[in-house]
Amino acid sequence: MPSPMVSIINVSKRFGALQALDEVSLEIPRGAVQCIIGPSGSGKSTLLRCINQLEPTDSGAIFLEDELLGFERKGDKLLELSEGQIAGQRMKTGTVFQRFNLFQHMTARENIVEGPLRVLNRPRGEVMDEAVALLERVGLADKSGAYPAELSGGQQQRVAIARALAMRPKLLLFDEPTSALDPELVGEVLAVMHDLARTGMTMIVVTHELAFARDAASNVVFMDRGRIVEQGLPTTILTEPTEQRTRDFIGAER
């Protein structure tokens, strides 16, 4: 049986008196779309930030393709990685945030090529051609020369997705990618995410879009107060959850 893309083992994270994550364990197979739902403050975004090493864990371990993140084993000891080593590991993941975080002085294509050129040192011609293809993939072939201020929120988020894909990540993380959008723009971003799911890209999606979770997820996790309350197939979690807390949340979201 192939090893999972991501293994999260007893991960805890505290911010002062707040227990943001409390002994969280989860395995995500290659090619899966893992949706994480739950109320605000339940630890969903913190979990993504720990996977992407934007936040260090207090305890537990996270593996990406069997590689321990943030540490290396020397004999019977675990040593923290340097910032440079962590940056190298982080390149294996792409993250799409709530806010688009595009460079305002760069066009859509320039935003996409910045990482591959400066970080991966790939040939300029190859990267430029790939950026055009990625813009076409997210439905923005005609916006290559547009600046972020000239794009709608949905278009900016689609550029952000193309930018993440340009780094050729093994894992894509989405942190409430539609929460900052006007309702009429949500569908265009979800359509791109549906397309990515069909290609077999491994994705972890923190979302409040229960319809997307129902249609696209391989597995759904419900979190509350830093813990996984229950998980399972979307048809189970979203229609026949076992736990009362999950039922209350889903009922309130509908």
PyMOL commands that set and color helices and strands:
alter all, ss='L'
color gray80, all
select helices_A, chain A and resi 44-51+83-90+108-118+124-137+141-143+148-150+153-166+183-199+210-216+234-237+244-253
alter helices_A, ss='H'
color red, helices_A
select strands_A, chain A and resi 6-15+18-28+33-37+59-64+67-68+71-74+77-80+93-96+171-175+202-206+219-224+227-232
alter strands_A, ss='S'
color yellow, strands_A
deselect
rebuild
show_as cartoon
